[in-house]
Amino acid sequence: MVDGDAVRAELTDAGVQEQAAAIVASMATDASVVAASAPDDVTARVTVAIAWHPPIFSPFVPDGVALESTSTSRTALR
């Protein structure tokens, strides 16, 4: 977005969700996007989840171990 002489990136919830879903879909995993948002228009926050199946203890953990990760990124255009 251009505002006078300033240029800045303006993130939206829909845009962050779309990009996060596209990246996860392009990977060869069963990961899923749990949440994706732009809480203040300059920050992207994405949470992904997957079930990890340990190679040795799989018979004891048939559903796998639920893993979830959240990442936050901010734009830095000045």
FIMARLO-61359 format. One record per residue: residue number from 1; x, y, z of N, C-alpha, C in turn. Coordinates in nm, 3 decimals. Example, Ala and Ser with C-alpha at 12.3 -4.5 7.8 and 13.67 -1.06 7.14 Angstrom:
% FIMARLO-61359
+-----+---------+---------+---------+---------+---------+---------+---------+---------+---------+
|  nr |     n_X |     n_Y |     n_Z |    ca_X |    ca_Y |    ca_Z |     c_X |     c_Y |     c_Z |
+-----+---------+---------+---------+---------+---------+---------+---------+---------+---------+
|   1 |   1.319 |  -0.569 |   0.780 |   1.230 |  -0.450 |   0.780 |   1.320 |  -0.330 |   0.780 |
|   2 |   1.285 |  -0.225 |   0.708 |   1.367 |  -0.106 |   0.714 |   1.290 |   0.003 |   0.787 |
+-----+---------+---------+---------+---------+---------+---------+---------+---------+---------+
//
This chain:
% FIMARLO-61359
+-----+---------+---------+---------+---------+---------+---------+---------+---------+---------+
|  nr |     n_X |     n_Y |     n_Z |    ca_X |    ca_Y |    ca_Z |     c_X |     c_Y |     c_Z |
+-----+---------+---------+---------+---------+---------+---------+---------+---------+---------+
|   1 |   0.084 |  -0.116 |   0.000 |   0.000 |   0.000 |   0.000 |   0.089 |   0.123 |   0.000 |
|   2 |   0.054 |   0.221 |  -0.079 |   0.128 |   0.348 |  -0.084 |   0.044 |   0.453 |  -0.013 |
|   3 |   0.106 |   0.518 |   0.085 |   0.037 |   0.622 |   0.162 |   0.126 |   0.746 |   0.161 |
|   4 |   0.102 |   0.835 |   0.066 |   0.190 |   0.951 |   0.049 |   0.325 |   0.905 |  -0.001 |
|   5 |   0.431 |   0.932 |   0.076 |   0.566 |   0.887 |   0.041 |   0.601 |   0.753 |   0.103 |
|   6 |   0.513 |   0.700 |   0.185 |   0.541 |   0.574 |   0.256 |   0.482 |   0.455 |   0.182 |
|   7 |   0.555 |   0.346 |   0.183 |   0.509 |   0.219 |   0.126 |   0.505 |   0.118 |   0.239 |
|   8 |   0.394 |   0.046 |   0.251 |   0.385 |  -0.055 |   0.356 |   0.300 |  -0.172 |   0.309 |
|   9 |   0.331 |  -0.287 |   0.362 |   0.252 |  -0.405 |   0.332 |   0.133 |  -0.407 |   0.427 |
|  10 |   0.017 |  -0.440 |   0.376 |  -0.101 |  -0.450 |   0.459 |  -0.157 |  -0.591 |   0.446 |
|  11 |  -0.147 |  -0.667 |   0.553 |  -0.191 |  -0.806 |   0.552 |  -0.338 |  -0.815 |   0.592 |
|  12 |  -0.404 |  -0.919 |   0.539 |  -0.543 |  -0.946 |   0.576 |  -0.554 |  -1.089 |   0.624 |
|  13 |  -0.656 |  -1.117 |   0.703 |  -0.679 |  -1.254 |   0.749 |  -0.695 |  -1.348 |   0.630 |
|  14 |  -0.773 |  -1.306 |   0.532 |  -0.797 |  -1.391 |   0.414 |  -0.668 |  -1.417 |   0.337 |
|  15 |  -0.585 |  -1.314 |   0.321 |  -0.459 |  -1.331 |   0.249 |  -0.362 |  -1.424 |   0.321 |
|  16 |  -0.353 |  -1.408 |   0.453 |  -0.264 |  -1.495 |   0.532 |  -0.316 |  -1.639 |   0.526 |
|  17 |  -0.446 |  -1.658 |   0.540 |  -0.506 |  -1.792 |   0.534 |  -0.479 |  -1.856 |   0.397 |
|  18 |  -0.499 |  -1.780 |   0.291 |  -0.478 |  -1.831 |   0.154 |  -0.333 |  -1.875 |   0.133 |
|  19 |  -0.238 |  -1.792 |   0.173 |  -0.096 |  -1.825 |   0.154 |  -0.055 |  -1.944 |   0.240 |
|  20 |  -0.100 |  -1.948 |   0.364 |  -0.066 |  -2.059 |   0.454 |  -0.121 |  -2.190 |   0.399 |
|  21 |  -0.245 |  -2.189 |   0.354 |  -0.307 |  -2.309 |   0.299 |  -0.234 |  -2.355 |   0.173 |
|  22 |  -0.193 |  -2.262 |   0.088 |  -0.121 |  -2.298 |  -0.035 |   0.014 |  -2.361 |  -0.003 |
|  23 |   0.085 |  -2.307 |   0.095 |   0.216 |  -2.362 |   0.129 |   0.202 |  -2.501 |   0.189 |
|  24 |   0.108 |  -2.519 |   0.281 |   0.088 |  -2.651 |   0.343 |   0.041 |  -2.751 |   0.238 |
|  25 |  -0.045 |  -2.710 |   0.146 |  -0.094 |  -2.800 |   0.041 |   0.017 |  -2.844 |  -0.053 |
|  26 |   0.119 |  -2.761 |  -0.071 |   0.228 |  -2.795 |  -0.162 |   0.328 |  -2.893 |  -0.101 |
|  27 |   0.317 |  -2.919 |   0.028 |   0.410 |  -3.009 |   0.096 |   0.353 |  -3.151 |   0.099 |
|  28 |   0.441 |  -3.248 |   0.097 |   0.399 |  -3.389 |   0.097 |   0.383 |  -3.438 |   0.241 |
|  29 |   0.291 |  -3.375 |   0.315 |   0.265 |  -3.416 |   0.453 |   0.115 |  -3.411 |   0.478 |
|  30 |   0.076 |  -3.458 |   0.595 |  -0.065 |  -3.451 |   0.635 |  -0.089 |  -3.331 |   0.726 |
|  31 |  -0.001 |  -3.233 |   0.724 |  -0.016 |  -3.115 |   0.808 |  -0.140 |  -3.037 |   0.766 |
|  32 |  -0.197 |  -2.966 |   0.861 |  -0.314 |  -2.882 |   0.831 |  -0.298 |  -2.747 |   0.899 |
|  33 |  -0.359 |  -2.647 |   0.839 |  -0.359 |  -2.514 |   0.897 |  -0.471 |  -2.509 |   1.001 |
|  34 |  -0.434 |  -2.483 |   1.126 |  -0.531 |  -2.475 |   1.235 |  -0.587 |  -2.334 |   1.244 |
|  35 |  -0.499 |  -2.235 |   1.230 |  -0.541 |  -2.094 |   1.236 |  -0.443 |  -2.011 |   1.156 |
|  36 |  -0.494 |  -1.905 |   1.096 |  -0.410 |  -1.810 |   1.022 |  -0.480 |  -1.675 |   1.028 |
|  37 |  -0.405 |  -1.574 |   1.072 |  -0.467 |  -1.443 |   1.085 |  -0.364 |  -1.332 |   1.071 |
|  38 |  -0.415 |  -1.210 |   1.055 |  -0.334 |  -1.088 |   1.052 |  -0.391 |  -0.997 |   1.160 |
|  39 |  -0.351 |  -1.018 |   1.285 |  -0.415 |  -0.946 |   1.395 |  -0.404 |  -0.794 |   1.392 |
|  40 |  -0.297 |  -0.739 |   1.331 |  -0.282 |  -0.593 |   1.329 |  -0.243 |  -0.538 |   1.192 |
|  41 |  -0.270 |  -0.611 |   1.087 |  -0.243 |  -0.571 |   0.948 |  -0.095 |  -0.572 |   0.908 |
|  42 |  -0.002 |  -0.591 |   1.001 |   0.140 |  -0.601 |   0.968 |   0.203 |  -0.730 |   1.023 |
|  43 |   0.123 |  -0.809 |   1.092 |   0.170 |  -0.934 |   1.152 |   0.091 |  -1.050 |   1.094 |
|  44 |   0.162 |  -1.157 |   1.058 |   0.096 |  -1.281 |   1.016 |   0.121 |  -1.385 |   1.124 |
|  45 |   0.015 |  -1.450 |   1.171 |   0.029 |  -1.554 |   1.273 |  -0.039 |  -1.681 |   1.218 |
|  46 |   0.039 |  -1.789 |   1.210 |  -0.011 |  -1.914 |   1.152 |   0.018 |  -2.029 |   1.247 |
|  47 |  -0.081 |  -2.115 |   1.266 |  -0.064 |  -2.237 |   1.346 |  -0.093 |  -2.356 |   1.255 |
|  48 |  -0.001 |  -2.452 |   1.255 |  -0.018 |  -2.577 |   1.179 |  -0.012 |  -2.695 |   1.275 |
|  49 |  -0.072 |  -2.805 |   1.234 |  -0.075 |  -2.925 |   1.319 |  -0.056 |  -3.049 |   1.233 |
|  50 |  -0.004 |  -3.152 |   1.296 |   0.016 |  -3.282 |   1.231 |   0.028 |  -3.388 |   1.340 |
|  51 |  -0.001 |  -3.511 |   1.306 |   0.021 |  -3.623 |   1.398 |   0.152 |  -3.690 |   1.359 |
|  52 |   0.244 |  -3.701 |   1.455 |   0.374 |  -3.764 |   1.431 |   0.367 |  -3.908 |   1.481 |
|  53 |   0.414 |  -3.999 |   1.400 |   0.414 |  -4.141 |   1.435 |   0.558 |  -4.186 |   1.459 |
|  54 |   0.594 |  -4.206 |   1.587 |   0.731 |  -4.247 |   1.617 |   0.762 |  -4.384 |   1.557 |
|  55 |   0.879 |  -4.399 |   1.497 |   0.911 |  -4.523 |   1.427 |   0.921 |  -4.645 |   1.519 |
|  56 |   0.966 |  -4.626 |   1.640 |   0.987 |  -4.742 |   1.729 |   0.863 |  -4.775 |   1.812 |
|  57 |   0.793 |  -4.674 |   1.860 |   0.681 |  -4.696 |   1.951 |   0.544 |  -4.690 |   1.884 |
|  58 |   0.538 |  -4.700 |   1.753 |   0.411 |  -4.690 |   1.681 |   0.302 |  -4.784 |   1.732 |
|  59 |   0.333 |  -4.912 |   1.767 |   0.227 |  -4.999 |   1.819 |   0.166 |  -4.948 |   1.950 |
|  60 |   0.243 |  -4.870 |   2.024 |   0.195 |  -4.820 |   2.153 |   0.126 |  -4.684 |   2.141 |
|  61 |   0.145 |  -4.620 |   2.028 |   0.084 |  -4.488 |   2.002 |   0.022 |  -4.492 |   1.862 |
|  62 |  -0.084 |  -4.571 |   1.844 |  -0.138 |  -4.591 |   1.708 |  -0.193 |  -4.463 |   1.644 |
|  63 |  -0.239 |  -4.368 |   1.723 |  -0.291 |  -4.243 |   1.667 |  -0.183 |  -4.139 |   1.647 |
|  64 |  -0.061 |  -4.171 |   1.688 |   0.048 |  -4.076 |   1.676 |   0.047 |  -3.975 |   1.790 |
|  65 |   0.141 |  -3.885 |   1.786 |   0.153 |  -3.779 |   1.885 |   0.116 |  -3.648 |   1.815 |
|  66 |   0.020 |  -3.578 |   1.872 |  -0.025 |  -3.452 |   1.811 |   0.081 |  -3.345 |   1.830 |
|  67 |   0.123 |  -3.285 |   1.720 |   0.219 |  -3.174 |   1.723 |   0.153 |  -3.051 |   1.666 |
|  68 |   0.178 |  -2.937 |   1.728 |   0.123 |  -2.811 |   1.681 |   0.229 |  -2.703 |   1.694 |
|  69 |   0.239 |  -2.619 |   1.594 |   0.338 |  -2.512 |   1.595 |   0.275 |  -2.381 |   1.549 |
|  70 |   0.309 |  -2.273 |   1.619 |   0.262 |  -2.140 |   1.582 |   0.380 |  -2.051 |   1.550 |
|  71 |   0.368 |  -1.976 |   1.441 |   0.473 |  -1.885 |   1.399 |   0.414 |  -1.746 |   1.378 |
|  72 |   0.492 |  -1.645 |   1.413 |   0.451 |  -1.507 |   1.393 |   0.557 |  -1.435 |   1.312 |
|  73 |   0.513 |  -1.358 |   1.213 |   0.605 |  -1.284 |   1.128 |   0.549 |  -1.143 |   1.108 |
|  74 |   0.638 |  -1.045 |   1.107 |   0.596 |  -0.906 |   1.086 |   0.661 |  -0.851 |   0.959 |
|  75 |   0.588 |  -0.765 |   0.890 |   0.646 |  -0.698 |   0.773 |   0.739 |  -0.588 |   0.821 |
|  76 |   0.838 |  -0.557 |   0.740 |   0.936 |  -0.456 |   0.780 |   0.970 |  -0.360 |   0.666 |
|  77 |   0.869 |  -0.322 |   0.591 |   0.892 |  -0.225 |   0.483 |   0.903 |  -0.086 |   0.543 |
|  78 |   1.008 |  -0.013 |   0.504 |   1.025 |   0.125 |   0.554 |   1.063 |   0.215 |   0.440 |
+-----+---------+---------+---------+---------+---------+---------+---------+---------+---------+
//
